[in-house]
Amino acid sequence: MQKTGFNRAIIIVLDSVGVGELPDAYKYGDEGSNTLANTAKNVGGLNLPNFQNLGLGNIIEIDGVKPSKNPLASFGKMAERSVGKDTTTGHWELTGIYLPKLFPIYPNGFPAEIIDEFERKIGKKVLWNKPASGTEIIKKLGEEHIKTGCPIVYTSADSVFQIAAHKETISLNEIYEMCEIAREILKGKHNVCRVIARPFVGEPGNFVRTAERRDYSVKPPAKTILDYAIDAGLKVYAVGKINEIFANQGITKAVHIENNMDGIDKTLEFMNEVNKGIIFTNLVDFDMLWGHRNDPWGYARGLEAVDKRVLEIMENLKSDDVLIFTADHGCDPTTLSTDHSREYVPLLVYGERIKSGVDLGIRTTFSDLGNSISSLLEFTAQVEGESFADLLTSKKGPFFHS
């Protein structure tokens, strides 16, 4: 392995910030989806000067974000090779795992064999048991839930079993215990990707979900670059829902966050704490607050708010750091669908010792990123994907722009 001398990788996942439909998007009903470009067009252009300087506008055409003549970062986009378009599949593939088949989904709700056992074990009946928007279902059934004490169970186009409950009706610990019970039940052919706790507060007509969401994911089926990094003696720090996505596997230390800005704050804190390893951050607000709610204006404001913090992150980098911005799927807020969309994801790679202006092209799998990180940090990882590290650290290669 070529010596590179990099000690840290800071990976920031802009959750759901896709950059255009994949060739097989029609199979998922996602023709025409382009989260970033369609959001920009819908709001009359985005103001993202720091991302523009890095080279975001060099990846695709984005209203308001011009291509940079001298981008500070290397840039490209990545296709998802795995089947699906959910959070877990995307993050696992970023770290080197290929999933050839979908997690089970339940467009008609969960079968009686699951719900009956769940109700028996929690000692309560459930409400709904169908796909729903999380914010809409608590509006619709929140008051009935409070009167009956029955938890709201719902799913979506993703492989999820979600439990919504008012904190004053069912305590937070009880909600989490219910999720653990569901996770234990959902095995075999019903091995749902994530069980999610969805606590909410407030009065009828003004219910609000809290930041105490918790995900109970299945464990990755193989070792990821996070596991291999720890095997090599490196630290892996997780910000946001990363530790839940990986079921705490391959994580040295984790912290929950309140929102995108808190996520950046926590990332900066970890950058001051860990000297060698991986800091892996998920900024979920794009997906949770604006993508699923078809709110392009909120999405645009969220992008612009993060852009204002980009320079702060860059200024806190060390000379042996590599900073990566990417995403895990799309969630186009301008289409009729409120679900994730099957899209390419952006790839921006920056560092003092990373070549700037390298066109990394279209990568055929998200796993190219994980493979490249293992190369840059100089540890061996038997994972999917092809490393592009040599393009970033050598003048050799078809994409280098001198």
N, C-alpha and C positions, 0 to 999 in steps of 0.2 A: 504493500500500500504506500502511495506517495505521501511523504510527510507534508503536512499543511500548516501545522502550528496553531490551529484554532482551538480555543478552550471552551467557548460557550456558544450555544445556539439559542436564540430567542425567537420562538415561533408564535406568531399572533394570528389566530384564526378569526377572521371577520365573518362571523357565523351567517351563512346564507348569501353572501355577496358574490353571486355567480356572474359570469361574464359571457353568457350566450348559450343557447340550446346545444346539447350534444347531438350527434347524428342519429342516435336512437331515441331522442326525446319524444317522438311520435308514439312510441310504445307506452309512454307514461302520461300521454295527454298534455304534453308540455311544449307543443309547437309554438314558436314565437316568443318563448320566455327568454329574457335577458335582463336579469335583476338590475344590474348596474346601469346599463345603457337605457333601459326603458324608464327607470326611475329618473335619470337625468333628463330625458326627453319630456317626461310628464310634468316636471317642475320648472321647466325652462332653463335647465343647465345647473350643474353642480359647481361649487366653489371649493376645490380641493388642491390648493397650491402646493402643499408638501407632498401629497401623493403624486401630483403632476410632476414635480421635480424628480421624484424617484423613478417615474416612468409608467405610471398607471395608464396614461393616455396612449402609450405605445403598444399596449396589449390589444385594445379594441377602441373603436371610435366612441367617445363619451362626450355629450354636449357639455361644454364648459371646461372640459379637461383636455387640453391640447397635448399632442405628442411632444415630448421633450427632445430637442436636438442633441442634448448631452445628458441623458438620464443618469442620475446618481446610482441607481440600482441596475442589476441585471433583471430581465423581465421575460415573461412568457405566460402560458396558460396550460392547465392540466386537465386531461379527460379522466373521468371516473371509469375504471375498468370493471369494478365490481357491479353486481346487479343491485339496483335500488338507488335511493336518493335521500336516505335518512342520515341523521346526525352521526350515529354510531358507525355505520358503514363508511361514511366519508372520513371520519377521524381515524378509524382503524386502517383504512387504505393509505392515509397520509403517513402512517407509521409502519407500513410494509406488509399489510395483510390484504389478500384478495379473497372476496366472498363471491362464490359462483352462483348462489341462489338467494332469493329474498327471505328475510325474516317473515314469519306468518303475520298476515294482516286480517282485520275483521270488519269488513264493510257493513255487515249486518249485526254487529255486536258479538260478544263472546258466547259460546255455546253453553247450554244448561249445565253440562258436566263441570265447567269451570266456575260459573257463577254460583251454582248450588253449593259446591264445596267451599267457595270463598265465603258465602253467607253463613254457612254452618260454622266455619272457624272463627268468624268475627262476631257471631251472635246477632247480626242485623241483616235486614234486607237491603238491597241497593236500589238506587234510582237510576233510570235511563238505560244504561248498557247499550249505547249506540254511538256512532261517530258524532262528534260535535266540536264546535269552536269552544275553547276553554272559557273565554270571557262571556260568550253568549249563553253557555249552559248554566253558569252560576246566576245569570240574570233570570233565566227561565225557571230554574229549579231551586235556587238558593233559599227562598222562603219555605218551600215544602221540606227541604232538607232540615232547616232549623226546627220546624214543627215536629217532624217525625224522628229526627236523629239518624236518618239513613244516609250513608255516604253516597255521593254521586260518582258513578263509574262511567267512564266514556273512553273512546278511542279516536283515532283519526286515520288519515291515509297512511300514516307511518305505523310501524309495529310497536304500539304502545298500549299499556293498560294504565289509565290515569284515574286517580282518586282525588276528588275535590271535596273539601269539607271546611266548614266555618270553624275557626279556632275556638270559639266560645261554645260550640256544640260538640265538637270532637277535638280533644286536645291534640297539640302538635305531636306529642309522643305516641298517642293512639293512632294518628294518621300514619306516622312512620311505621308503627307496628303492623298496621293493615297492609302497607306496601310490602313489608317483609313476608307476610303471610302469602300475599299474591305472588311474590317472586318465587316462593317455595312451591306453589301450585303450578306455576307456568313453566312446565318442563316438557321434554320430548317434542311431540309435534306442535305443542303450544308454547314453544320456547320464545316467547315474546322478547323483543330486543330490550325494551325498557319498561319498568314500572315507575310511574312518576307520582310523587306526592304534590298536590296542588292546594295548599292552604289558602283560605281567603278570609277577609274580615269585612266589617261594615254592616250597614242596615239595608233592608230591601229597597231596591232602586239605586243603591250606591255601594254595591259589593266591589271589593278590590282584592286581587290576588296579591299575596305577600312574596317577599324575596326568599321565603323559607322552603321553596321548592327543593325537592330532593329526588334524584334519579337512582334507580336500582337496576343496573345494567347486567346483562349476561357477560361473562368473562370472555376476553378474546380467545379464539380457538388455537392460537399459536403465539409465540413470543414476538413482541414488537420491538422497534428500535429502543423503546423506553426500557424494556427488560434488558436488552443487550448493553445499553449504556450503564445501567446499574451493575451488571456483571463485570463491566470494565472499570468499576470504581468511581463512576461519575454520579452526580446528583441529578435528580429529575424533580423539578418543582412545577406543580400544577396550579393554574389560576382559573377560577370559574368552575365549570362543570366537567373539566377534563378528567379529574379523578373518578367521577361517577361514570363517565363514558367508558373508562377502562376498568371499572369495577375495582379501583384502587390497586390494580396490577401495574407494576413498573413505575410506581410513584414514590418518591422519597418524602415529599412534604406537599401538602395541599391546602388551599385556602378558598373559601367561598367568597363571592362578591355580590354587591347590591345592584350594580349596573355597569355599563361600559366604562364610565369614568373611574369607578372604584377598581375595575379590572386593570386599567392602566396604572392606577396608583399602586396596586399590589404587585404588578409586574415590575415597576420601578423599585419597589422595596426588595423584591427578590434579586434584582440586578445588583443591589448593594450588599446582598447577603451571600450569594453563591458565586464562587470564583471559577468553577469548572463544572460543566454539565449542560443540562437543557432546561430552559424555562418555557413552558407550554401554556399558552393563554387562549381562552375562548371568550370572545365578546359577543354575548348572546342576544343583546337587545335588538339588533337588526332583524333577527329571525322572530323572536318572541313578541316584541312590541309592535313592529311595523310590517314585517313581511306577512305574517299570518293574519294580520288585521287589514291587509290591503291599504296601507297608509303610506303612499309614496312621499308625502311631505315630511312625515315623521322620519322615514327612512333617510331622506336627503339631509335633514337636520342632524340625524345621528352620524352620518358619514362625515359631515362638516365638523362636528364636535370632535370626532376621533382625529380627523386631519389636523386640527389645532394642537393635538398632543404629540403628533408624530415627531416633530423637531425635538421635543423634550426627550423622547425615547432615544433618538439618534445621538443627542448630546451626552447621554449617559452610557453610551457604548464604549467598551474598551477596544484597543487595537486588535485583539485576538477574538473579537466577537463576530458572529454572523447574525443578522436580523432578517427574518422572513415574514412577509405578510401573505396570507392565502385565505382560502375559505373551504367549506366542507360540502357545499351543494348550493343551489339557488333557492329563492323564495320570492318570486317576482310579485311585488305589491300592486302591479298595474294590470294583472290578468284577472279573470273571473275566479280562478282557483285561489283558495287560501292555504293550499298545501305547498310543500317543498317542490322545487322544479329541478329537472334533470339538466344540469348545466356544466360547462367548463368552469373552473375556478382560477382566479388570478394567481400569479406567482411573481413576487418581487423579492429579490435577494440583495441585501446591502451590507457593507462592512468596510472598514478602513482598508483592509487587505483583500477585499472582493473586487474583481474586475467590474467596472461600471460599463453600462451600455451593451452588455452581451445579450443578444436575442436568443433566449433559450428555446424558442419555438413552441410547438404544441407537444407537450409530453403525453405519452399514451396511457399513463397511469399516475394517480396521485402518489403512488409508492416511490416514484423517482425522487420525490422530496426526502422521504425517510432514508432511502439509500444514500443520497447525497450528504445528509447530515452525518451519517455514520462515517462516511469518507472524510468529511471536513474535520470531525472531532477525533478521527483516527481510532475507531474501535470497530471490531468485526461484527457484522449483523447479517445473519442468513435470512434475508427478507426479499420480498418481491421488488421489482423496479430496477431501473438503470441509473446509476449516479451521473449527475452532470457537474460534479465537483471540479473536474479537470478544466471545464470551460470557464469556471469562475476564478481559477488560481493560476492559469497558464495562458500565454498568448496563442498557444496552439489550439486549433479547433475551428470549425467552419463558421461559428457564429460570433467570433471575436471581432469587435469594432475598435480599431486602434485610433 
